[in-house]
Amino acid sequence: MRTTTNMRLMMTMALCVLFSIQSGIAYNFALGIFGNANMDDTIDESDIAFIREIIGGTQKATAFADANYDGRIDEKDITQIQSIIMGNETNLTIVDGVGRNVTVSVPIENIVTIAGSYGPEMLLALGIKPLAISESKSHAVQLQDMLKDVPTVGSSNEPDSEAILGLNPEIVHCYENFYKQGSYEKMEKALNSRGIGLIAMDFHKPGNFDNAIRIMGYLLGRQERADSLIDFEESNMNLIQERTKNLTDEERTYLYFESSKDFATRGPGDNTYDAIVLCGGRSIFDDIAEPYPTVDPEAIIQRDPHVVIKTPDGFAATNNAEPLIEVLNSLKNRTGWQDLNAVKDGRLYFLNGGTRSVHNSIFCLFLAKALYPDRFNDVDPESIYRQWYNKFLGIDNNLVMVYPPSESWQ
């Protein structure tokens, strides 16, 4: 296992992520795997042709042209790309979510993920059961049966290095943010001494979802599965784009979104705020240039939103709606809220954050339906949410994630 950091590659990947975020819907990205010579979203015969042009002097070398990562672009890179296409390569060099070049032996079968609940959920969706996971209060209830015999190895930000080494995984997967904070320095040294790769990669961030999933698909030898997950997301996001693209400013719905703490909302720089905008909505506090502001309760009444959505972080899904109804009733009983248009019109919704997880498009469908029920009257986000679990995890998920039921939203 080799790990290096390359500033040029970090800039390349940052630009790809920026384009994805700015475009909102178009998931255009450069697949962060060495061998993707033409910098598109896959590795195929066109990359071989591109390498030949580089060797022949008619194309300039690109960031990922050095397929075998030996510092030269030559026929050996063509051989590596051919192996990747055939699925019989023995190693891959990828760029992870923090811009590190990591070389690992493939296909990977034994992987530890310390990325909360997102890591296990995505690995299971790709058809791989993790060797171990981190402790997390937010592990999705619907995953507990699938993970009940999987050991835990400390928390996401304080992993148990000795326990991980004792399992002898091929790689360890972690959160990008904790890596940037230096939480894994000690563990990374221990892993490097044993030739075990550490890959920082987030599956829950929409701006880099396609790239992260496809990279992991290549590492695990599950490219077709990764493509299916990406197709699922894109089909939902394309539906949202198609039905909201012609909204005028006068037609846009104003939303108050509240997270766990009372009067805590989301602003520019947060994924939820971006999702609201992407779905054609407007936050009643879009004049606050902070990602996580706490707002004046009186200002909510003054701005009188059309829709209110409460999404507490880490709220466990349940088999009945009573806990959700209790939360909504507490909102209705706030001073002045009985006069809000959202409350009077029955557009006060509880939405479990687990509807997002590693399938952001489903969360966006809930938002779009809440904002524009007339434009999505034939769409039931709850049904699509359950389809995801049935298709990718092979389980029936009948937990109550929203209230009122999304099929009744109008």
C-alpha positions in Angstrom: 0.0 0.0 0.0 1.3 3.4 -1.0 -0.1 6.8 0.0 1.0 10.2 -1.3 -0.6 13.6 -1.7 -0.6 15.4 -5.0 -1.8 19.1 -5.1 -2.6 19.0 -8.8 -4.9 16.0 -8.3 -6.5 17.7 -5.3 -7.3 20.7 -7.5 -8.6 18.5 -10.2 -11.0 16.7 -7.9 -12.0 19.9 -6.2 -13.0 21.4 -9.5 -15.0 18.3 -10.3 -16.9 18.4 -7.0 -17.5 22.2 -7.4 -19.0 21.6 -10.8 -21.3 18.9 -9.5 -22.5 21.1 -6.6 -23.0 24.2 -8.8 -24.8 22.3 -11.5 -27.1 20.8 -8.8 -28.3 17.9 -10.9 -25.6 17.0 -13.4 -23.4 14.4 -11.8 -20.4 15.1 -14.1 -17.1 14.1 -12.5 -13.7 12.8 -13.3 -13.4 9.3 -11.8 -10.5 9.5 -9.4 -8.7 6.3 -10.5 -5.3 6.2 -12.2 -6.0 4.8 -15.6 -8.8 7.3 -16.3 -6.6 9.0 -18.8 -9.2 11.1 -20.6 -10.7 12.3 -17.3 -14.3 11.1 -17.8 -16.4 9.1 -15.4 -15.2 5.6 -16.2 -12.2 3.5 -17.5 -12.7 2.0 -21.0 -11.1 1.6 -24.4 -11.2 5.4 -25.0 -8.5 5.7 -22.2 -6.3 3.3 -24.1 -6.6 5.4 -27.2 -5.9 8.5 -25.2 -2.7 7.0 -23.8 -1.5 6.1 -27.3 -2.1 9.7 -28.3 0.0 10.9 -25.3 2.8 8.5 -26.2 2.5 9.7 -29.8 2.8 13.3 -28.8 -0.7 14.4 -30.0 -2.2 14.7 -26.5 -0.8 16.2 -23.2 -0.5 13.9 -20.2 -3.5 14.2 -17.7 -3.6 13.7 -14.0 -4.7 10.1 -14.2 -2.8 8.9 -17.3 -0.1 7.2 -15.3 -2.3 4.1 -14.9 0.3 1.9 -13.1 1.5 4.9 -11.1 5.2 4.4 -11.8 6.0 8.0 -12.8 6.1 7.3 -16.6 3.4 7.1 -19.3 4.2 4.2 -21.6 2.9 0.8 -22.8 2.8 -0.5 -19.3 0.0 1.9 -18.6 -2.0 0.5 -21.5 -1.5 -3.0 -20.1 -2.8 -1.7 -16.7 -5.9 -0.1 -18.3 -6.6 -3.3 -20.2 -6.4 -5.3 -16.9 -8.8 -2.8 -15.3 -11.3 -3.2 -18.2 -11.1 -7.0 -18.0 -11.4 -6.9 -14.2 -8.2 -8.8 -13.6 -6.0 -6.0 -12.3 -4.1 -6.7 -9.1 -3.8 -3.2 -7.8 -5.3 0.2 -8.2 -4.2 3.7 -7.3 -7.1 6.0 -6.4 -7.5 9.5 -5.1 -9.5 9.5 -1.9 -11.7 12.2 -0.5 -8.9 14.2 1.1 -6.7 14.2 -2.1 -4.4 11.4 -1.1 -3.1 8.9 -3.8 -3.6 5.5 -2.3 -2.4 2.2 -4.0 -4.1 -1.0 -2.8 -4.3 -4.6 -3.9 -7.7 -5.5 -5.5 -10.3 -6.8 -5.3 -10.8 -6.0 -1.6 -12.7 -8.5 0.4 -11.9 -7.6 4.0 -12.7 -4.0 4.9 -13.2 -2.2 8.2 -15.3 0.9 8.1 -15.2 3.4 10.9 -17.5 5.9 9.1 -20.5 5.8 11.4 -23.7 4.3 9.8 -23.0 5.6 6.3 -20.0 3.4 5.7 -21.7 0.1 6.7 -24.9 1.0 4.8 -23.1 1.7 1.6 -20.8 -1.4 1.8 -23.9 -3.5 2.4 -25.6 -1.9 -0.6 -22.5 -2.8 -2.7 -22.8 -6.3 -1.5 -20.0 -6.4 1.0 -20.4 -7.1 4.7 -17.8 -5.1 6.7 -15.3 -6.9 8.8 -15.9 -4.4 11.7 -17.6 -1.1 12.2 -17.3 1.8 14.5 -19.7 2.3 17.5 -22.5 4.7 16.6 -25.7 5.7 18.3 -27.0 6.6 14.9 -26.7 3.2 13.2 -29.9 2.9 11.2 -32.3 0.6 13.0 -33.1 -1.1 9.8 -29.4 -2.3 9.5 -29.1 -3.7 13.0 -30.1 -7.3 12.1 -27.6 -7.2 9.2 -24.8 -6.0 11.4 -25.6 -7.8 14.7 -22.6 -10.2 14.4 -20.1 -7.5 13.2 -17.7 -6.4 15.9 -17.2 -2.7 16.8 -13.7 -1.2 17.0 -14.1 2.1 18.9 -15.8 5.2 17.7 -15.5 7.0 14.4 -13.1 9.7 15.8 -11.4 7.4 18.3 -10.9 4.0 16.7 -9.3 1.1 18.5 -6.1 0.6 16.4 -5.2 -2.7 18.1 -8.6 -4.2 17.6 -8.5 -3.2 13.9 -5.0 -4.6 13.4 -6.1 -7.8 15.1 -8.7 -8.3 12.3 -6.0 -7.9 9.6 -8.2 -6.0 7.1 -7.0 -5.1 3.6 -8.2 -1.5 4.0 -9.8 0.7 6.6 -12.4 3.2 5.4 -13.0 6.4 7.4 -14.7 9.8 7.4 -12.9 12.6 5.5 -13.5 15.2 8.1 -12.0 13.2 11.0 -9.0 12.5 8.8 -8.5 16.2 8.2 -8.8 16.9 11.9 -5.9 14.5 12.5 -8.0 11.9 14.4 -6.3 9.0 12.6 -2.6 9.9 12.7 -1.6 7.2 15.2 -3.8 4.6 13.6 -2.5 5.4 10.1 1.1 4.8 11.2 0.1 1.5 12.7 -1.8 0.5 9.5 1.1 1.6 7.2 3.5 -0.6 9.2 1.3 -3.6 8.3 0.7 -2.6 4.7 -3.0 -1.8 5.3 -4.5 1.1 3.4 -6.5 3.9 5.0 -9.1 5.4 2.6 -11.0 8.6 3.6 -14.2 8.8 1.6 -17.6 10.1 2.3 -20.7 8.4 0.8 -23.3 10.8 2.2 -22.2 14.0 0.5 -24.1 14.7 -2.7 -21.4 16.6 -4.4 -19.0 13.7 -4.6 -21.4 10.7 -4.3 -20.9 9.4 -7.9 -17.1 9.5 -7.7 -16.9 7.9 -4.2 -19.3 5.1 -5.1 -17.7 4.3 -8.4 -14.2 4.3 -6.9 -15.4 1.9 -4.1 -17.1 -0.2 -6.8 -13.8 -0.7 -8.6 -11.9 -1.4 -5.3 -14.5 -4.1 -4.3 -15.0 -5.5 -7.8 -18.6 -4.3 -7.7 -18.7 -1.9 -10.6 -22.1 -2.9 -11.8 -23.6 -2.6 -8.4 -22.1 0.9 -8.0 -23.5 1.9 -11.4 -27.0 0.7 -10.3 -26.7 2.9 -7.1 -25.7 5.9 -9.2 -28.5 5.3 -11.8 -31.0 5.2 -8.9 -29.9 8.5 -7.6 -29.7 10.2 -11.1 -33.2 9.0 -12.1 -34.7 10.6 -9.0 -32.7 13.8 -9.3 -33.5 14.1 -13.0 -37.2 13.8 -12.1 -36.9 16.6 -9.6 -35.1 18.8 -12.1 -37.6 18.2 -14.8 -40.6 19.1 -12.6 -39.1 22.2 -10.9 -37.0 23.7 -13.7 -39.7 26.2 -14.9 -40.7 27.6 -11.5 -40.9 31.3 -11.4 -39.9 33.3 -8.3 -43.5 33.9 -7.5 -44.2 30.1 -7.5 -41.4 29.1 -5.2 -42.4 27.7 -1.8 -40.9 29.2 1.3 -39.7 26.6 3.9 -38.6 26.7 7.5 -36.3 23.7 8.1 -35.4 22.8 11.7 -32.9 20.3 12.8 -32.4 18.8 16.2 -32.2 21.8 18.4 -35.0 24.2 18.8 -34.8 27.0 16.2 -31.6 25.6 14.6 -31.9 25.7 10.9 -29.5 25.3 7.9 -28.0 27.9 5.6 -25.5 28.3 2.7 -22.7 25.8 2.9 -24.8 23.0 4.3 -26.1 20.0 2.3 -29.7 20.4 3.5 -29.8 24.0 2.4 -28.4 23.1 -1.0 -31.0 20.4 -1.3 -33.8 22.9 -0.6 -32.5 25.1 -3.3 -32.0 22.2 -5.7 -35.7 21.2 -5.2 -36.9 24.6 -6.1 -37.6 25.9 -2.6 -36.4 28.9 -0.6 -35.5 29.0 3.0 -37.2 31.8 4.9 -33.8 32.5 6.3 -31.8 32.5 3.0 -30.5 36.0 4.0 -28.4 34.5 6.8 -25.0 33.6 5.4 -24.2 30.8 7.9 -24.4 27.1 7.5 -25.9 26.3 10.9 -27.6 29.4 12.3 -29.9 29.5 15.3 -32.8 31.9 14.6 -35.1 34.2 16.6 -38.4 32.4 17.2 -40.3 35.6 16.6 -38.6 35.8 13.1 -40.2 32.5 12.1 -43.7 33.9 12.9 -42.9 37.1 11.1 -41.7 35.3 7.9 -44.6 32.8 8.0 -43.3 29.9 6.0 -45.6 27.9 3.6 -44.0 24.6 4.8 -42.2 23.5 8.0 -40.0 20.4 8.2 -38.5 19.1 11.4 -35.6 16.7 10.9 -33.8 15.8 14.2 -30.3 14.3 13.8 -29.9 10.8 15.1 -33.7 10.3 15.7 -34.2 6.5 15.7 -36.8 5.1 13.3 -39.7 3.4 15.0 -42.5 1.0 14.2 -45.2 3.5 15.0 -45.9 7.1 14.4 -46.4 8.2 18.0 -42.9 9.6 18.7 -43.1 11.6 15.4 -46.6 12.9 16.3 -45.3 14.0 19.7 -42.6 16.1 18.1 -45.0 17.7 15.7 -47.5 18.5 18.5 -44.7 20.2 20.5 -44.1 22.4 17.5 -47.7 23.3 17.1 -47.9 24.3 20.7 -45.1 26.9 20.4 -46.2 30.4 20.9 -47.7 31.9 17.8 -47.3 28.8 15.7 -51.1 28.1 15.5 -51.3 31.1 13.2 -48.5 30.0 10.8 -49.8 29.2 7.3 -47.8 26.0 7.4 -49.7 24.8 10.5 -53.1 26.0 9.4 -52.7 24.4 5.9 -51.5 21.0 7.4 -48.0 21.4 5.9 -46.0 20.7 9.0 -43.9 17.5 8.5 -41.6 15.3 10.5 -38.8 13.8 8.2 -36.3 11.4 9.7 -32.8 12.2 8.7 -32.3 8.5 7.9 -34.2 9.2 4.7 -31.0 10.8 3.4 -28.2 8.6 4.6 -26.4 7.4 1.5 -29.4 8.0 -0.8 -29.7 11.8 -0.9 -32.1 11.7 -3.9 -34.8 10.1 -1.6 -34.4 12.9 0.9 -34.7 15.4 -2.0 -37.9 13.6 -3.2 -39.4 14.1 0.2 -38.4 17.8 0.1 -39.8 18.3 -3.4 -43.1 16.6 -2.6 -43.5 18.7 0.5 -42.7 21.9 -1.4 -44.7 21.1 -4.6 -47.2 18.3 -3.9 -49.1 19.2 -7.1 -46.1 18.7 -9.2 -45.3 15.4 -7.5 -48.8 14.1 -6.9 -47.9 10.7 -8.6 -44.7 10.3 -6.5 -44.7 8.6 -3.1 -41.2 9.1 -1.6 -41.9 6.6 1.1 -42.5 3.9 -1.4 -39.3 4.8 -3.3 -37.4 4.8 0.0 -38.6 1.2 0.7 -37.7 0.2 -2.8 -34.1 1.2 -2.2 -33.8 -1.1 0.8 -35.5 -4.0 -1.0 -33.4 -3.6 -4.1 -29.9 -2.9 -2.6 -30.1 -4.6 0.8 -32.7 -7.2 0.1 -34.8 -6.3 3.2 -38.2 -5.0 3.9 -38.0 -1.7 5.7 -41.4 -0.8 7.2 -40.3 1.6 9.8 -42.1 4.9 10.1 -39.7 7.6 8.8 -42.1 10.5 8.1 -45.4 11.9 9.4 -47.9 12.5 8.0 -47.4 9.7 5.4 -46.0 11.3 2.2 -48.8 9.8 0.1 -51.2 12.2 1.8 -49.2 15.4 1.2 -51.1 17.9 -0.8 
